[in-house]
Amino acid sequence: MKQTFEEADKNGDGLLNIEEIYQLLHKMNVNLPRRKVKQMFQEADTDDQQGTLTYEEFSVFYRMMSIRRDLFLLLMCFSDKKDYLTAEELGNFLRSEQKMANVTTEYCLDVIDKFEVSEENKQKGILGIEGFTNFMRSPACDIFNPLHHEVNQDMDQPLCNYYIASSHNTYLTGDQLLSHSKTDMYTWVLQSGCRCVEVDCWDGPDGEPMVQHGYTLTSKITFKSVIETINKHAFVNNEYPVILSIENHCSIQQQKKIAQHLRDIFGDKLDVGDALNKDSKELPSPNCLRGKILIKGKRLPPYLSADAEEGEVSDDDSADEIEDDFKLKSSSSNGPNQHQVESYIRKKLDSLVKESQIGDKEDTDSFSIRALLRATHEGLHTNLKQNSNLKEGLKKSQSRSFLSNLKHKRHSKSRCKSQSSDTEEDGLQEASGKDMGQYNRGGKRRKTIKLSRDLSDLVVFTNSVASQACLEESTPGNVLSFSETRAQQLVHQRAERLISFNQRQLSRIYPSAYRIDSSNFNPQVYWNVGCQLVALNYQTEGRMMQLNRAKFMVNGSCGYVLKPQPMCKGSFNPFCDDPFPAYPKKQLVLKIISGQQLPKPPDSMLGDRGEIIDPFVEVEIIGLPVDCCKEQTRVVDDNGFNPVWEETLSFTLHMAELALVRFLVWDHDPIGRDFVGQKTVAFSSLMPGYRHVYLEGLTEASIFIHVTVHDIYGKWSPLILNPSYTIMHFLGANKGRQLRGIKGLFSKGSKSSVDTHTGVPLRKRSISDHLLRRTASAPAKGRRKIKMAHSEAASDKKGSSTDPQPPQTSKEAVERRVAPRPSLQHRPVSMPLEKFLQGALALSSPSQDQPNPGSDTHIVEN
């Protein structure tokens, strides 16, 4: 505080006037109304020299500004209306609200000693409001379960039972046409937890293979340097296996060089002999393969003799998604013509980036196809027409085919999204015939490549095979790769079959060729059907990478996350309205209490004029289609420093283990809304009680919430979980007695009543609820919360969306699902979480198999 005072004292006279206070608050990103600042300034200015603050007076002013009413009222609730907590009262709060187990007096005294500011309070063993605020804003009260910062899941199951963090075109730093290739990308991606990286290999000079994006103008790096980087950084943060996805486009001679580099550099890391001794009918576990590198690539067919040095293998499943009509070919690789093409493409890509900045802030790929049509077809076609040398490299017939293919593909993709009729599905199959193996159906030979025996022998558990639409059962070590377009068709037409396939084998999904800007698809679509290797462009920050980070933080960001049990065994329809009717659902109740130091969006149209933010919070559930929805609070006017909403949002989840909870803060503007910040957390990592949600990439900005989770049992659950229910039913017991009897079995001493019409339990408010609701109301202009349905998991939206409208006034507390609205996108942000507070306290975290600690159990009969 002394340093802050001295920095604000511009003239060095040891006093701060009101203008210097205004400048200080602006620097601290505090947007308090001037009238409020002036009022606190006058209250703190108590000496004879009016109009300025000494350091002691500034300390009073700063504490007045920093004291949070919501936390002060919460403290009073548990302290019998005193302004401090004793160790015993702090323990009661931690046990009853925060659901902490094994809370001892010694731990409470340690919290007081660590967070209390006043030495006098420390000696008395009490926690004042400043110490309580410090504790509540520490990692100990973060929304994210601190136990999940470390590996906490069973790592002894087969590889196919895990989601595996995967990267696409790992070597690229930007777009797919012009960006640089760097080995540093492998360092960053591997250390961030990615466990499957991609290496595109092409013939290079002097017999040394190169890594680049083929048929584009991206730069090249040597294969050897890539392997050396991977070897150095693969196991720095964890020892779980790394899958090296080799995309082989090399001659036999350079394939042998690739195999030699792999053996010389990786050495024993390629030796998986111990895992081979296990059951051959299933894949080994991550624990069995600790410290190992798995080569994902082609294997020679078994019918070839063992002494054959090479053979032909299918190349239809290659992740080189650029088809012949889309490839950039030139007779001169270094001439001025290439420079002309590069300049034009770069100019168009720059316009693409600018377009993305003014687009809808939550949809990272709404503009890709339109931009591709302009940047690639129009630009290259015009430039190539004007240049005779490049004409020879790209024939006129190919240029015409280029345009027709783009339009044809775009039309088929739009029909793939709708899936509204059998006719459209037939049209999609016809349009995608080339992708789905049309060569065989038409009697034509599949595309093949020559494969070296040396490289083939390095592939053990991850053998790339041709992508078959039928998904027939085969060797567990066979891996299928699907482009985003192919995979989307399978998800909509054969979801249950795809789930069954992924229970035995691995599948990899990679982005469409249309994503020249390296945008990403929605990974949740493919997680919902159990696909393990969902590859994203890690270099592109945005919504999809935020979902990916949240997904893999659940298990210490080690790159492996155990799939929910129904994904590993059994069958279900992910598009069903009630996929698991016999099992309890989770009800997530979030009370959005307040916000802290929310900044004005830098790209706001009114931001440069200094207007104060008008924030509201939106909570989005991302999981199975039936669970996807959004709800939002009302708008608080002119308060970004400490807005208070005090709104309760409720969600019902059919497969909570698969769900991600996304908190978004928006600034309501007269012409729409501006994105402020977000934080995405997996449901299984949510902590109960009063928690802070820190917005990713923003130092101090947060929202303060209360989290409660209930179990809800439907009418079919008792048939499975309580056989005596059937006896009661057939004996003719009245419904009320049945309900009371079953309810007593699952929830002893339940305080909640049951609404048999809505299926939503009514909760009894605690004293803290009443006190906060009564005294901590927020200013608003009659705006009420609305609920919006969200079907993003059902299809990946491509069309650009319009600006969202401000919240509409409604008398209904909760509306059911309405028409889906377009997904949104915002500017790139990234901020790692602060490390968890080191302490001896054991936390009772939510379990996938058991009810959440402190959660209520309800039985709802529909």
SVG drawing of the C-alpha trace seen along z (x, -y; Angstrom):
<svg xmlns="http://www.w3.org/2000/svg" viewBox="-54 -22 77 86">
<polyline fill="none" stroke="black" stroke-width="0.4" points="0.0,0.0 2.9,-2.3 4.3,-1.7 0.9,-2.4 0.7,-5.7 4.1,-6.8 3.4,-6.0 0.2,-8.0 1.9,-11.0 3.1,-12.6 4.5,-15.8 6.1,-14.0 4.5,-16.2 3.3,-13.3 -0.4,-14.1 -2.9,-12.9 -5.6,-15.2 -8.8,-14.0 -7.4,-14.2 -4.5,-12.0 -7.0,-9.5 -8.9,-9.5 -5.7,-8.7 -4.7,-6.0 -8.1,-4.3 -7.9,-4.5 -4.5,-2.8 -5.8,-0.1 -8.7,0.5 -11.3,-0.6 -14.3,-2.1 -16.1,-3.5 -18.5,-6.4 -16.9,-9.7 -19.6,-10.6 -18.8,-7.4 -15.1,-8.1 -15.6,-11.7 -17.9,-10.5 -15.2,-8.0 -12.5,-10.6 -14.4,-13.1 -15.0,-10.4 -11.3,-9.5 -10.2,-13.2 -10.5,-13.8 -7.5,-16.2 -7.4,-19.9 -5.9,-20.0 -9.0,-19.4 -8.9,-18.3 -5.8,-16.0 -5.1,-12.6 -2.1,-11.7 -0.7,-8.1 -2.8,-7.2 -5.9,-8.7 -5.2,-7.0 -5.0,-3.7 -8.5,-4.3 -9.7,-5.3 -8.2,-2.1 -9.8,0.2 -13.1,-1.5 -12.9,-0.9 -11.7,2.7 -14.1,4.0 -16.7,6.2 -20.3,6.0 -21.1,9.5 -18.2,11.0 -18.8,8.8 -22.4,10.0 -21.3,13.6 -18.8,13.2 -21.6,11.8 -23.8,14.7 -21.3,17.2 -20.0,14.9 -23.3,14.1 -23.2,10.6 -19.7,9.8 -17.1,8.3 -14.7,11.2 -14.7,15.0 -13.2,17.2 -11.4,20.4 -14.5,22.4 -16.8,20.2 -14.4,20.4 -14.4,24.2 -18.2,24.2 -18.2,22.2 -15.7,24.5 -17.6,27.6 -21.2,26.4 -20.7,24.2 -17.4,25.2 -18.0,28.9 -14.4,29.4 -13.7,32.5 -11.3,33.0 -11.3,29.4 -9.4,29.0 -8.8,26.1 -5.1,26.1 -6.0,25.7 -8.3,22.8 -5.6,21.1 -3.1,21.6 -5.6,19.9 -5.9,17.0 -2.1,16.7 -1.6,16.8 -4.4,14.5 -5.2,12.1 -3.7,8.6 -3.9,7.3 -1.2,8.6 -3.6,8.0 -6.2,10.3 -3.6,12.9 -2.7,13.0 -6.4,13.2 -6.9,16.0 -9.7,14.3 -10.2,13.5 -11.3,10.0 -13.0,8.9 -9.7,8.1 -8.2,11.5 -11.5,13.2 -11.4,11.5 -7.8,12.6 -8.8,16.2 -11.9,16.2 -9.8,14.9 -7.0,17.4 -6.7,20.6 -8.3,22.5 -11.6,21.0 -11.2,21.2 -14.0,22.8 -11.5,25.4 -10.9,28.5 -7.3,28.2 -6.9,32.0 -7.3,32.0 -4.1,30.1 -2.5,33.5 -3.3,36.8 -6.2,38.3 -7.8,40.8 -7.2,44.6 -4.4,44.8 -4.5,48.6 -7.3,48.9 -6.8,49.5 -5.8,46.4 -9.2,46.5 -10.9,45.6 -9.2,42.2 -9.6,38.9 -6.1,38.0 -5.0,34.4 -4.1,34.1 -2.6,31.5 -3.1,30.9 -0.2,29.7 1.8,29.1 4.8,27.5 2.8,24.5 2.7,21.2 -0.3,19.8 -2.4,20.3 -2.2,23.3 -0.8,21.5 1.9,19.0 2.9,19.4 6.2,20.5 7.1,24.0 9.1,24.1 10.3,26.8 9.4,24.5 5.8,25.4 6.5,29.0 8.1,27.7 5.2,25.6 2.5,28.1 4.1,31.0 4.7,29.1 1.1,27.9 -0.1,31.5 -0.6,32.5 0.1,36.3 -0.4,36.7 1.6,34.5 1.6,34.5 4.7,34.6 4.2,34.2 7.3,35.7 8.4,34.7 11.5,35.4 14.2,32.8 17.6,31.9 20.7,34.0 18.6,37.0 17.3,35.3 13.5,35.5 11.7,32.2 8.6,31.2 6.1,28.8 2.5,28.5 2.7,29.9 1.6,28.0 1.5,24.7 4.0,21.8 4.7,22.6 8.3,22.8 10.3,26.0 12.2,27.5 14.2,30.7 12.7,33.9 15.7,34.6 15.4,31.3 11.7,32.0 12.5,35.5 15.3,34.1 12.9,31.5 10.2,34.0 12.8,36.3 13.9,33.4 10.5,32.1 8.1,35.1 8.3,36.1 9.2,32.9 5.9,32.4 4.5,36.0 5.7,39.5 2.5,40.7 3.1,41.9 3.3,39.6 1.8,40.6 3.8,39.4 1.4,39.2 3.7,39.6 2.2,38.3 4.5,40.0 5.0,38.5 8.6,39.5 10.4,41.8 11.6,45.2 15.2,43.9 14.1,41.0 11.7,43.2 14.6,45.3 16.3,42.1 13.2,41.3 13.3,44.7 17.0,44.3 16.5,40.9 13.6,42.4 15.7,45.3 18.9,43.3 17.2,40.4 14.4,42.1 16.3,45.3 14.6,47.3 11.6,45.0 10.4,47.0 10.7,50.3 7.2,51.4 8.1,55.1 6.7,55.2 3.3,54.0 3.3,56.6 3.3,59.3 -0.1,58.2 -3.5,59.3 -3.4,58.9 -7.2,58.4 -7.0,54.9 -4.7,51.9 -2.2,51.3 -2.8,48.7 -1.0,45.3 0.7,46.6 2.1,49.6 3.5,47.1 5.0,44.5 8.0,42.8 7.3,44.4 6.9,43.0 4.2,44.6 4.6,44.2 1.3,43.8 1.6,44.7 1.3,47.4 2.2,51.1 2.9,53.4 0.2,56.0 0.8,59.4 0.7,61.3 4.0,59.9 7.0,62.0 9.2,61.0 12.2,60.3 10.3,57.8 12.0,54.4 9.0,52.5 5.4,52.8 2.2,50.9 -0.3,49.6 -3.5,47.6 -3.1,43.8 -6.8,43.0 -6.8,42.2 -3.9,39.8 -4.4,36.7 -3.0,34.7 -6.5,33.2 -5.5,31.0 -7.0,32.7 -5.4,32.5 -7.7,29.7 -6.7,27.5 -2.9,28.0 -0.6,25.1 1.7,26.2 4.3,24.1 7.0,24.8 9.3,22.3 9.7,22.6 11.8,19.5 10.8,17.1 9.1,13.7 5.8,15.4 5.7,17.3 6.4,14.0 3.5,12.4 1.1,15.3 2.4,15.2 1.8,11.4 -1.7,11.8 -2.5,14.6 -1.0,12.8 -3.1,9.7 -6.3,11.8 -5.4,13.6 -4.8,10.3 -8.3,9.3 -9.5,12.6 -8.1,11.8 -9.7,8.4 -13.0,9.9 -12.7,12.3 -12.1,9.4 -15.4,7.8 -17.3,11.1 -19.4,12.7 -17.0,13.2 -17.9,16.8 -17.7,18.5 -14.2,19.1 -15.0,20.5 -18.0,18.5 -16.0,16.9 -13.6,19.6 -15.4,20.8 -16.3,17.3 -12.7,16.2 -11.4,19.3 -13.5,18.5 -12.0,15.0 -8.5,15.7 -7.7,18.8 -9.9,19.0 -10.3,15.4 -6.7,14.4 -4.9,17.3 -7.1,17.6 -6.6,13.9 -2.8,13.9 -2.3,17.2 -4.2,15.9 -1.8,12.9 1.3,15.0 2.3,17.4 4.8,19.4 2.3,20.1 -0.2,21.0 1.9,24.0 1.9,25.1 -1.9,24.9 -4.0,25.7 -7.1,23.8 -9.2,26.9 -7.8,27.3 -8.8,23.7 -12.4,24.3 -12.5,27.5 -11.2,25.6 -14.2,23.3 -16.7,26.0 -15.3,28.1 -15.4,25.3 -19.0,24.5 -19.9,28.2 -18.1,28.8 -19.8,25.8 -23.2,27.0 -22.6,30.5 -21.3,29.2 -24.4,27.1 -26.6,30.1 -24.4,32.1 -25.3,29.6 -29.1,29.8 -29.6,33.5 -33.3,32.6 -34.5,35.3 -33.5,38.6 -33.2,36.8 -30.6,34.5 -28.7,37.4 -28.6,39.1 -27.3,36.0 -24.6,35.7 -23.5,39.2 -23.3,38.5 -21.4,35.2 -19.0,36.8 -18.5,40.0 -14.9,39.2 -14.2,38.8 -16.0,42.0 -14.2,44.4 -15.9,43.9 -13.0,45.4 -13.8,48.9 -17.6,48.6 -16.9,47.3 -14.5,50.2 -11.5,47.9 -8.3,48.7 -7.5,46.9 -4.6,44.5 -1.5,46.2 2.0,45.3 5.2,47.3 6.2,48.0 9.6,49.0 9.9,52.1 12.1,50.1 9.4,47.5 6.7,50.1 8.3,52.1 8.3,49.1 4.5,49.0 3.1,51.3 -0.1,50.2 -1.2,47.4 -1.5,48.7 -3.2,46.2 -5.8,48.0 -8.2,46.7 -11.2,44.9 -14.1,47.2 -17.7,46.0 -18.8,49.4 -16.6,49.2 -16.3,53.0 -14.5,54.7 -10.8,55.2 -7.4,55.4 -7.4,53.1 -4.2,51.5 -5.8,50.2 -6.5,46.4 -9.0,44.7 -8.5,41.1 -11.4,39.0 -11.5,35.5 -14.0,33.2 -16.4,33.6 -16.4,37.4 -16.6,37.6 -19.6,35.2 -21.5,37.4 -20.8,40.5 -21.8,38.7 -25.2,37.8 -25.9,41.1 -24.1,43.8 -23.5,42.3 -24.1,45.5 -21.9,47.5 -19.2,45.0 -19.4,45.2 -19.2,49.0 -16.1,48.8 -14.4,46.3 -14.8,48.7 -12.3,51.1 -10.1,48.9 -8.7,45.4 -10.1,42.8 -8.6,39.5 -10.5,36.5 -8.7,33.6 -9.8,30.2 -11.3,29.7 -9.1,28.4 -11.3,25.3 -9.8,24.0 -6.9,22.2 -6.9,19.8 -6.2,22.7 -9.6,22.2 -10.9,25.1 -14.1,27.1 -16.1,27.9 -14.4,30.9 -17.4,31.6 -19.3,33.1 -16.7,35.9 -16.1,36.3 -19.8,37.1 -19.3,40.2 -16.1,41.3 -13.5,40.2 -10.1,40.2 -7.8,38.2 -9.7,35.0 -6.9,32.9 -7.0,29.1 -4.8,26.3 -3.1,25.4 -1.7,22.2 -5.2,20.7 -6.5,19.4 -10.2,19.1 -13.3,20.8 -12.4,24.3 -9.0,24.4 -10.5,23.1 -12.9,26.1 -9.9,28.4 -7.9,26.9 -10.9,27.3 -11.4,30.9 -7.8,32.0 -7.3,30.0 -9.6,32.5 -6.7,35.0 -3.7,32.7 -3.4,31.6 -1.5,34.9 -3.1,35.3 -5.2,38.3 -8.8,38.1 -10.8,41.2 -14.0,41.4 -17.3,41.7 -18.2,45.3 -21.1,45.5 -18.6,44.5 -16.3,47.4 -19.0,50.1 -22.6,50.5 -24.5,48.4 -26.6,45.3 -27.9,42.7 -26.2,39.3 -28.9,37.5 -31.7,38.9 -33.8,36.6 -33.1,39.0 -30.0,41.2 -30.0,42.8 -33.6,43.0 -32.7,45.4 -29.9,43.4 -30.0,40.2 -29.4,36.9 -27.4,34.0 -29.0,30.6 -26.5,27.8 -27.6,24.7 -25.4,21.7 -26.0,18.5 -24.2,15.6 -23.6,13.2 -21.2,10.5 -18.3,9.4 -14.9,7.9 -12.8,5.5 -14.4,6.3 -12.6,4.2 -14.2,2.4 -13.7,4.5 -10.8,2.9 -12.5,3.4 -15.8,1.8 -17.1,-1.0 -17.6,-3.2 -14.5,-2.1 -12.2,-4.9 -14.8,-7.4 -14.4,-6.0 -18.0,-4.7 -18.4,-2.4 -19.2,1.2 -22.7,2.6 -22.0,6.2 -24.1,9.4 -23.1,13.0 -24.0,15.9 -23.5,19.5 -23.4,22.1 -23.5,25.9 -21.6,27.8 -22.0,31.6 -24.6,33.9 -27.1,32.1 -29.8,32.6 -27.7,30.8 -26.5,27.9 -28.1,24.6 -27.5,21.1 -28.9,18.9 -27.9,15.3 -28.4,12.8 -29.8,9.3 -27.7,6.3 -26.1,4.2 -25.7,0.6 -22.5,-1.5 -20.5,0.8 -17.5,2.8 -15.8,2.6 -18.2,4.5 -21.5,5.3 -24.0,7.5 -26.5,9.7 -27.7,12.2 -29.4,14.4 -29.8,18.2 -29.4,20.3 -30.4,24.0 -29.4,26.7 -30.2,30.4 -27.5,32.7 -28.1,36.2 -24.3,37.0 -22.6,34.6 -19.2,36.3 -19.1,35.2 -20.2,31.6 -18.2,28.4 -19.5,25.3 -18.6,22.0 -18.9,18.7 -18.9,15.6 -19.1,11.9 -20.5,9.5 -20.8,5.7 -24.3,4.6 -24.1,1.9 -26.9,0.0 -26.1,1.7 -25.5,5.2 -23.0,6.6 -19.2,6.8 -17.2,9.7 -15.3,9.1 -13.9,12.5 -14.6,16.2 -13.7,19.2 -14.5,22.8 -14.4,25.6 -15.4,29.3 -18.4,30.1 -16.4,32.8 -13.9,30.1 -16.4,27.7 -16.1,27.2 -19.2,26.7 -19.9,23.6 -18.9,20.0 -16.2,19.8 -14.5,17.3 -14.3,17.8 -11.3,15.9 -11.6,14.9 -8.9,16.4 -6.3,13.9 -7.4,11.2 -5.3,10.6 -7.9,9.5 -11.3,9.9 -13.5,12.5 -17.1,13.4 -18.3,14.7 -20.7,17.6 -22.3,20.3 -22.3,23.9 -24.8,26.6 -25.2,30.0 -28.3,32.2 -29.0,35.8 -32.4,36.1 -34.0,39.5 -36.6,40.0 -39.5,42.4 -37.5,45.2 -34.6,45.0 -36.3,46.8 -36.9,49.8 -33.1,50.3 -31.9,48.9 -34.8,50.0 -36.6,53.2 -39.1,52.8 -40.5,49.9 -42.1,52.4 -43.7,54.2 -45.2,51.0 -46.4,50.1 -48.2,53.4 -49.7,53.4 -51.5,50.2 -49.9,47.9 -50.9,44.3 -48.4,42.1 -47.7,39.8 -46.7,42.7 -44.6,44.2 -42.8,40.9 -42.2,40.3 -41.0,43.9 -38.5,43.9 -37.4,40.4 -36.5,41.5 -34.3,44.3 -32.0,41.9 -32.1,38.7 -32.2,39.0 -33.6,35.9 -34.1,34.1 -35.3,30.5 -36.5,30.2 -40.0,30.6 -40.7,32.1 -42.6,30.4 -44.1,33.3 -45.1,31.0 -41.8,29.4 -39.3,31.9 -37.4,29.0 -36.8,29.3 -37.5,26.3 -34.6,25.4 -34.9,23.8 -32.8,20.7 -30.1,20.4 -29.8,17.3 -26.9,16.1 -29.2,16.4 -31.8,14.2 -29.4,11.7 -27.6,11.3 -30.8,11.2 -32.3,8.6 -29.3,6.2 -27.1,6.7 -29.5,5.8 -28.0,4.4 -29.2,1.5 -30.9,2.5 -33.3,1.1 -35.9,3.7 -33.8,6.3 -34.5,9.9 -32.6,13.0 -33.4,15.1 -32.7,18.7 -31.4,19.7 -31.1,23.2 -27.9,24.2 -27.4,27.0 -23.8,26.5 -23.0,30.1 -25.4,31.4 -23.7,29.5 -20.8,27.2 -22.1,23.9 -20.4,22.3 -22.6,19.3 -21.7,16.0 -24.1,14.8 -25.6,11.5 -25.0,9.4 -27.0,10.8 -29.8,8.7 -29.9,7.3 -31.8,9.4 -35.6,9.1 -37.9,8.5 -39.7,11.7 -41.9,12.7 -40.9,16.3 -38.0,17.4 -36.9,20.2 -38.0,20.9 -37.6,24.2 -35.5,24.7 -36.2,22.4 -34.7,22.3 -30.9,22.7 -28.9,19.5 -25.5,19.2 -22.4,19.8 -20.2,16.9 -16.5,16.0 -14.2,13.6 -10.7,12.3 -7.8,14.6 -7.1,14.7 -5.0,17.1 -3.9,17.1 -2.7,20.1 -4.3,20.7 -2.5,19.8 -1.0,22.8 -3.2,24.3 -2.6,23.2 -0.2,25.6 -1.9,27.0 -2.8,30.2 -6.5,29.9 -8.2,32.8 -10.9,31.7 -13.9,33.9 -14.1,33.5 -17.1,34.6 -16.8,38.1 -18.1,39.5 -19.5,42.5 -20.8,41.1 -23.1,38.2 -21.3,34.9 -20.4,34.0 -23.1,32.0 -25.4,32.4 -29.1,33.0 -30.8,36.1 -34.2,35.7 -36.6,38.2 -38.8,36.7 -41.6,38.7 -42.6,37.6"/>
</svg>
